[in-house]
Amino acid sequence: MPIAKYRPQVLLGTDSHVMQWNPALQIFRVNRYQRQFSLDEKIEKYRYEASKLDFLEELLMRNMDHCAEYIVSLLDFEDQLNCLVVCQLWNEFISGHVFKRKVEALIDNDEGLEHLAEQEHWNTFLYIPVNEVLDCSIYKKMLAKIFLLKDMWRSREPKAKRLFCDSFVLSIKTDDDRIYCGLNNGCIQAWDLNCLGKIREQECHDKGVKCIDMNTKVFLTGSYDTTFKVWRKDNWTCVKTFSCHTDSVWDLRLHNNVVATAGLDGTVIMYDFVSDYEVNVRCYIQAHGDLVSAVDFGPDYLVTGYEDANVGVWTLPAGQQIHNMLGHNGGVTGVQLQMNLAATSSYDATVRLWDVEEGTCLKTFNEPDSFARCVAFHGMRIVSGDFGGNVHFWDISFSPTGKVQVDNHRAWECHKGHVVCIQLNACRIISGSRDRHVIVNDFWAKALDAMSRRESKPPVKMSRFLRRPL
């Protein structure tokens, strides 16, 4: 029988750490011996332990929840997650009150996140007392998804999906389930947003469908054939045809029960829904002597863009022009209004952000290299498509002085032909082009894929003795 080789103990610098050979594991093992404290050291340690104070517990015991919440809110999300492991009290307070308030504040300040909250049914857990929520960890998951989505918009590539249509894509509009495409051959195509399969196609106009909008009951179309039509969404039957314009209907918008159409005859026509399928003309606005190429409106203002590069602002419901905003050097190709802010695109290869209440330009975006053909404005994000097939994205914010600043700019070469129409929401960018393609750049799907991979990753097994992964 072989004799085991003797291996001496090895000191590691102090008497409390000795490395000894373990023949079973065939390794040197560190033995840590507890140090003997003197009486003075024990007293000092007791005083130190007695002087420690849990400020969060003390504030909550004194009904100063708002102070505790303010202190914790000064930390970023990663540090707040680390605070969850301090104790059960910290975990319950932060994951419940703090994270809930943080989610509500983010949604209130970003219109794009409001749409996301409705889509994901988060509203059932928001704006209610915390004690009515069974599992407060839902707020941590909400924040993780919001910050991951913002990171996707900021620096990561979206999940791109491509649809091929039968003709030039002139207009697009989406709801939660479908994409409606207006084509140059006068047809409307409906595509399923999830499986990207064509659901239906129908010829709706004699010429190209230049603009399209919808609500839950109907979809509206405007065409080069000078007509504006109202279609039932369930069976695609035309319930009303308007031939009020004498030239092409270039743009139309539907908000609540009010519709506005813009024509190359220089007029804007307002309509009202008196029932789900019945529409009446409200008024005509002779907006300009030149062609009206873009229109959008809100509760108080109507904004029009013209081929001679002017942007007009009108009051509603009076229909009086209050501003004629100058700045573009080429025809205005798109207008999107959000509260008192309007984004416009132009053939001068710029996108501008306006304050329609004051009639002033807040910011000019000069990044596009060719004509800016369309624009979309949602929340604090602006996107535009140009003649080079590129999609430009700007993430904006307001400084404490009220100045608009660009936090991030990105560009994607999406199409081989110039981008004619574009849609934007909190989750995705959808663009249509003369190359007969519709491209869906889905950031939310990419974020969900990243989270599912992280959750499905098997846990790493650790060695009990070696303290390292197996």
C-alpha positions in Angstrom: 0.0 0.0 0.0 1.6 3.3 -1.1 2.3 5.8 1.7 0.5 9.2 1.3 3.0 12.0 0.8 3.1 14.3 3.7 2.1 17.9 2.9 2.7 20.5 5.6 0.3 23.3 6.6 1.0 26.6 4.9 0.4 29.9 6.7 -1.2 32.7 4.6 0.1 35.6 6.6 -2.2 35.5 9.7 -2.9 33.0 12.4 -6.6 32.8 11.4 -5.9 31.6 7.8 -4.1 28.3 7.4 -4.0 26.3 4.1 -4.0 22.5 4.7 -3.8 19.7 2.2 -7.1 17.7 1.7 -6.3 14.2 0.5 -9.9 13.4 -0.5 -10.2 16.4 -2.8 -6.5 16.5 -3.7 -6.4 20.3 -3.1 -5.2 22.7 -0.5 -8.1 23.9 1.6 -8.2 27.1 3.6 -9.3 26.8 7.2 -10.5 30.1 8.8 -10.3 30.2 12.6 -12.4 32.7 14.5 -10.4 35.3 16.1 -10.7 35.9 19.8 -11.8 39.4 20.5 -10.7 41.3 23.6 -13.3 42.9 26.0 -12.7 46.4 24.6 -13.1 45.1 21.0 -16.4 43.4 22.0 -17.7 46.6 23.6 -16.8 48.6 20.6 -18.5 46.1 18.3 -21.6 46.2 20.4 -21.7 50.0 20.3 -21.3 50.0 16.6 -24.1 47.5 16.1 -26.4 49.5 18.5 -25.6 52.8 16.6 -26.7 51.4 13.2 -30.1 52.8 12.0 -32.5 51.6 9.3 -33.6 55.0 8.1 -36.3 53.5 5.8 -37.9 51.7 8.7 -37.7 54.8 11.0 -39.3 57.0 8.3 -42.1 54.5 7.7 -42.8 54.1 11.4 -43.2 57.9 11.6 -45.7 57.9 8.6 -43.1 59.8 6.5 -43.6 57.5 3.4 -43.1 60.4 1.0 -39.6 61.1 2.5 -38.6 57.5 2.2 -39.9 57.3 -1.4 -38.1 60.5 -2.4 -34.8 59.2 -1.0 -35.1 55.9 -2.8 -36.2 57.6 -6.0 -32.8 59.4 -6.1 -31.2 56.0 -7.0 -31.2 54.6 -10.5 -33.1 51.5 -11.3 -30.1 49.2 -11.0 -29.3 50.4 -7.5 -33.0 50.1 -6.5 -32.9 46.5 -7.6 -29.9 46.0 -5.3 -31.8 47.5 -2.4 -34.5 44.8 -2.7 -32.2 42.3 -1.0 -31.5 44.4 2.1 -34.5 43.1 4.0 -38.1 42.2 3.6 -39.3 45.7 4.5 -37.1 47.3 1.8 -38.3 44.8 -0.7 -42.0 45.3 0.0 -41.7 49.1 0.0 -39.6 49.5 -3.1 -41.2 46.9 -5.3 -44.6 48.2 -4.3 -44.8 51.9 -3.7 -41.6 53.1 -5.4 -41.7 51.0 -8.6 -45.5 51.7 -9.0 -45.0 55.4 -8.8 -42.0 55.2 -11.2 -44.1 53.3 -13.8 -47.0 55.7 -13.5 -44.7 58.8 -13.9 -43.0 57.3 -17.0 -46.4 56.5 -18.6 -47.8 60.0 -17.8 -44.9 61.7 -19.4 -44.7 59.7 -22.5 -47.6 59.2 -24.9 -45.9 56.3 -26.5 -45.8 54.4 -23.2 -49.5 55.1 -22.7 -50.2 53.1 -25.9 -47.8 50.3 -24.7 -49.6 50.2 -21.3 -53.0 49.7 -23.1 -51.6 47.1 -25.4 -50.1 45.1 -22.5 -53.1 45.6 -20.2 -50.9 47.3 -17.5 -53.7 49.8 -16.6 -55.4 47.2 -14.5 -52.5 47.4 -12.0 -51.9 51.2 -12.2 -53.6 54.1 -10.4 -55.0 51.9 -7.7 -53.9 51.4 -4.1 -51.0 49.0 -3.6 -52.9 46.9 -1.1 -55.3 45.9 -3.9 -52.5 44.3 -6.0 -51.8 40.7 -5.2 -48.3 40.5 -6.6 -46.3 43.7 -6.5 -43.4 42.2 -8.5 -45.5 43.1 -11.6 -44.1 46.7 -11.3 -40.5 45.5 -11.4 -41.3 43.5 -14.6 -43.0 46.6 -16.1 -39.9 48.8 -15.4 -37.5 46.1 -16.7 -39.5 46.0 -20.0 -39.7 49.8 -20.3 -36.0 50.3 -19.8 -35.1 47.4 -22.1 -37.4 48.9 -24.8 -35.7 52.3 -24.4 -32.3 50.6 -24.7 -33.5 48.9 -27.9 -34.6 52.3 -29.4 -31.3 53.9 -28.3 -28.7 51.5 -29.6 -29.9 48.1 -30.7 -31.1 46.8 -34.0 -34.9 46.1 -34.3 -36.5 42.9 -35.5 -37.1 43.6 -39.2 -40.1 42.1 -41.1 -40.7 42.7 -44.8 -44.0 42.5 -46.8 -44.1 42.5 -50.6 -47.1 44.3 -52.1 -48.3 44.2 -55.7 -47.8 47.9 -56.5 -46.2 51.1 -55.2 -47.1 51.6 -51.5 -48.6 55.1 -51.2 -50.1 54.9 -47.7 -50.2 52.7 -44.6 -52.2 52.6 -41.3 -52.0 50.1 -38.5 -54.1 49.1 -35.6 -53.3 46.4 -32.9 -53.7 43.5 -35.3 -53.5 44.6 -38.9 -51.6 46.7 -41.4 -53.7 48.5 -44.1 -51.8 49.4 -47.2 -53.0 51.8 -49.9 -51.4 51.0 -53.3 -50.8 52.9 -56.5 -53.1 50.5 -58.4 -56.1 51.7 -56.4 -56.3 48.6 -54.1 -56.3 48.2 -50.3 -54.4 45.3 -48.8 -54.8 44.1 -45.2 -52.0 42.1 -43.5 -51.9 40.3 -40.2 -49.4 42.1 -38.0 -48.4 38.9 -36.1 -48.0 36.3 -38.9 -47.5 38.8 -41.7 -49.9 37.1 -43.9 -52.2 38.9 -46.4 -55.8 38.8 -45.1 -57.7 40.6 -47.8 -57.2 42.7 -50.9 -59.8 44.8 -52.7 -59.9 47.5 -55.4 -61.3 50.6 -53.8 -60.4 53.5 -56.2 -59.8 54.0 -59.9 -56.4 55.5 -59.1 -53.8 55.3 -56.3 -54.9 55.4 -52.7 -52.8 58.3 -51.4 -54.0 58.4 -47.8 -55.8 56.1 -45.3 -57.0 56.3 -41.7 -59.3 54.3 -39.5 -61.1 53.7 -36.2 -62.6 50.6 -34.7 -65.7 50.7 -37.1 -64.5 52.1 -40.4 -61.4 52.9 -42.5 -61.2 56.0 -44.7 -59.4 56.4 -48.0 -58.4 59.4 -50.2 -57.3 59.0 -53.8 -55.8 60.6 -56.8 -59.3 60.2 -58.4 -60.4 63.2 -56.2 -62.7 61.1 -54.0 -62.8 60.4 -50.3 -64.6 57.2 -49.3 -65.8 55.6 -46.0 -65.6 51.8 -45.7 -67.0 49.4 -43.2 -64.2 47.5 -41.4 -66.1 44.2 -41.0 -67.2 43.5 -44.6 -65.3 46.2 -46.6 -68.4 47.7 -48.2 -68.3 51.4 -49.2 -70.9 53.3 -47.1 -70.2 56.8 -48.4 -68.3 58.5 -51.2 -67.5 62.2 -51.2 -66.5 64.1 -54.4 -66.0 67.4 -52.7 -62.4 68.0 -53.9 -61.7 69.1 -57.5 -58.2 67.6 -57.5 -56.4 64.7 -55.8 -57.0 64.1 -52.1 -53.5 64.2 -50.8 -53.9 63.7 -47.1 -56.6 62.9 -44.5 -56.8 62.6 -40.7 -59.4 61.1 -38.4 -59.4 62.0 -34.7 -62.4 60.9 -32.5 -65.4 61.7 -34.7 -63.9 64.4 -36.8 -62.2 64.0 -40.2 -60.1 66.5 -42.2 -59.1 66.0 -45.9 -56.5 68.1 -47.8 -56.6 68.4 -51.6 -54.4 69.7 -54.3 -57.2 72.1 -55.1 -56.0 74.2 -52.1 -58.9 73.4 -49.8 -59.3 71.5 -46.5 -62.7 70.0 -45.7 -63.9 69.0 -42.2 -66.4 66.2 -41.6 -68.3 64.9 -38.6 -69.4 61.4 -37.8 -73.1 61.5 -36.7 -73.2 57.7 -36.2 -70.8 54.8 -36.7 -71.2 54.8 -40.5 -72.8 58.2 -41.3 -70.5 61.2 -42.1 -71.6 64.8 -42.9 -69.6 67.7 -44.2 -69.0 70.4 -41.6 -67.1 73.2 -43.4 -64.7 74.1 -46.2 -61.5 76.0 -45.5 -59.8 77.6 -48.4 -56.5 77.0 -46.9 -54.2 78.4 -49.5 -53.9 79.4 -53.1 -51.3 76.7 -53.6 -51.7 72.9 -53.2 -52.4 71.6 -49.7 -50.1 68.6 -49.4 -50.4 67.7 -45.7 -52.9 68.2 -42.8 -53.3 67.3 -39.2 -55.4 68.7 -36.3 -56.1 68.5 -32.6 -58.8 69.9 -30.3 -57.7 73.5 -30.7 -55.5 73.8 -33.8 -55.4 72.6 -37.5 -52.0 72.6 -39.2 -51.6 72.6 -43.0 -48.5 72.1 -45.2 -48.3 73.6 -48.7 -46.3 72.9 -51.8 -44.9 76.5 -51.6 -43.1 75.5 -48.3 -45.4 77.4 -46.0 -47.0 75.9 -42.9 -50.3 77.3 -41.7 -52.0 77.2 -38.3 -55.7 77.5 -37.9 -57.9 77.7 -34.8 -60.7 75.2 -34.3 -63.7 75.3 -34.4 -63.6 78.9 -35.8 -61.3 78.0 -38.7 -59.3 81.3 -38.5 -55.7 81.3 -39.6 -53.4 82.6 -36.8 -49.9 81.8 -38.1 -48.1 81.3 -41.4 -44.9 79.6 -40.3 -41.9 80.2 -42.6 -38.7 78.2 -42.6 -38.8 75.4 -45.2 -37.3 76.0 -48.6 -39.2 73.2 -50.4 -42.7 71.8 -50.5 -44.0 70.4 -47.2 -44.5 66.7 -47.6 -45.8 65.7 -44.1 -47.4 67.1 -40.9 -47.9 65.4 -37.6 -49.5 67.3 -34.7 -49.2 66.4 -31.0 -50.7 68.8 -28.5 -49.1 72.2 -29.3 -46.1 70.7 -31.2 -46.0 69.8 -34.9 -43.4 68.0 -36.9 -43.1 68.7 -40.6 -41.0 67.2 -43.4 -40.0 68.9 -46.7 -38.4 68.6 -50.0 -35.6 70.8 -48.7 -34.2 67.6 -46.9 -35.1 68.9 -43.4 -37.5 68.0 -40.6 -38.7 70.8 -38.4 -40.4 70.9 -35.0 -42.8 73.8 -34.4 -44.7 75.4 -31.5 -48.0 76.0 -33.2 -49.3 78.1 -30.3 -46.4 80.6 -30.7 -45.9 80.0 -34.4 -42.1 79.5 -34.0 -39.7 76.8 -35.1 -38.1 75.0 -32.1 -35.7 72.7 -33.9 -34.4 71.9 -37.4 -33.1 68.4 -38.1 -30.7 68.4 -41.0 -29.5 64.7 -41.0 -31.4 63.5 -44.1 -29.2 63.6 -47.2 -32.1 63.7 -49.7 -35.7 64.9 -49.8 -37.7 64.1 -46.7 -40.9 62.5 -48.0 -42.8 61.7 -44.8 -42.8 62.3 -41.1 -44.3 60.7 -37.9 -44.3 62.1 -34.4 -45.2 60.1 -31.3 -44.3 60.8 -27.7 -40.7 62.2 -27.7 -39.7 60.4 -30.9 -39.7 61.6 -34.5 -39.1 59.5 -37.6 -38.9 60.5 -41.3 -38.3 58.7 -44.6 -36.3 60.2 -47.4 -35.9 59.6 -51.2 -32.7 57.6 -50.6 -34.7 54.8 -48.9 -33.5 55.7 -45.4 -35.5 56.0 -42.2 -34.2 58.6 -39.7 -35.0 58.5 -36.0 -34.6 61.2 -33.4 -35.1 60.9 -29.7 -35.7 64.4 -28.3 -36.2 66.0 -24.9 -36.6 69.4 -23.4 -33.9 71.1 -21.3 -34.8 73.0 -18.1 -34.8 76.2 -20.2 -37.3 74.7 -22.6 -34.8 74.2 -25.5 -35.3 71.1 -27.6 -32.3 68.8 -27.6 -31.6 65.6 -29.6 -30.6 62.8 -27.2 -30.1 60.2 -30.0 -30.2 60.0 -33.8 -30.2 56.8 -35.8 -30.7 56.0 -39.5 -31.5 52.7 -41.3 -31.2 51.9 -45.0 -34.5 50.1 -45.2 -35.7 50.5 -48.8 -34.3 50.6 -52.4 -36.9 53.2 -53.4 -37.9 56.4 -51.7 -39.9 56.1 -48.6 -43.4 57.4 -49.2 -45.3 56.8 -45.9 -44.3 56.0 -42.3 -46.1 55.1 -39.1 -44.6 55.3 -35.5 -45.8 54.0 -32.1 -44.1 53.0 -28.9 -43.1 49.6 -30.2 -42.3 49.8 -33.9 -41.7 51.8 -37.1 -43.6 50.8 -40.2 -42.6 52.3 -43.6 -43.8 51.9 -47.1 -41.9 52.6 -50.3 -42.1 52.8 -54.1 -40.0 49.6 -54.1 -43.4 47.8 -53.3 -42.3 46.8 -49.8 -43.5 47.5 -46.3 -40.9 47.1 -43.6 -41.8 46.6 -40.0 -39.0 47.5 -37.6 -40.2 46.0 -34.4 -38.3 47.0 -31.2 -40.9 45.5 -28.8 -40.6 42.0 -30.4 -36.8 42.2 -30.1 -37.1 43.2 -26.5 -39.5 40.3 -25.7 -37.1 37.9 -27.5 -34.2 39.2 -25.4 -36.2 38.7 -22.1 -37.4 35.2 -23.1 -33.9 34.1 -23.9 -32.7 35.4 -20.5 -35.6 33.7 -18.6 -35.2 30.4 -20.4 -31.4 30.2 -19.8 -30.7 27.3 -17.4 -29.2 28.3 -14.1 -25.4 27.8 -13.7 -24.4 25.0 -11.3 -21.8 26.0 -8.7 -19.3 23.8 -7.0 -19.8 23.8 -3.2 -16.1 23.4 -2.5 -14.3 25.2 -5.4 -16.8 28.1 -5.5 -16.8 28.2 -9.2 -19.2 27.1 -12.0 -19.0 23.4 -12.9 
